[in-house]
Amino acid sequence: MARYSSKPVAVERPATEIAGKFADFSVLEGALEAMPEAERAKVGEISFDRDVITITTPQVGAIRLRAVERTPEAVVLEAEGAPVAMKLEIAFKPLAATRTEVTGSVDVDIPVMLKPLVGPAMQKAADQFGEIFARLV
């Protein structure tokens, strides 16, 4: 598996509070709706329920990201309906009592020969995931 990680984003909230928001993804719906329209458009079609985030794209269709692990340090999601095996991790690293670093990582099973072609797109996706999740909290 290849791993692509976003740039860390600092959020002015305690890590425990952020991890708590990811205990039930449906609470993120309100944060998504509160985003300015220009930012919301960048996110694309996304929906939340308690344990699943569904992202719909014209290229791939609906990909469901199901929570398989939730700890105070990270949330790990596995893709269902993706063309390749994929995991997404959102890590929370406390920087101070009320400041947390959020990093998104994508682990994807792509053949070595396709890595140069797919790698840049996967890095872009990891960066976008990190930014989106930092904004949602």
Salt bridges, closest charged atoms under 4 A:
GLU12 OE2 - ARG99 NH1 2.07
GLU17 OE2 - ARG13 NE 3.30
GLU39 OE1 - ARG135 NE 3.35
ASP51 OD1 - ARG70 NH1 2.77
GLU78 OE2 - LYS87 NZ 3.60
GLU80 OE1 - ARG64 NE 3.26
GLU80 OE2 - ARG66 NE 2.74
GLU89 OE1 - ARG3 NH2 2.83
ASP107 OD2 - ARG3 NH1 2.78
GLU131 OE1 - ARG135 NH2 3.69
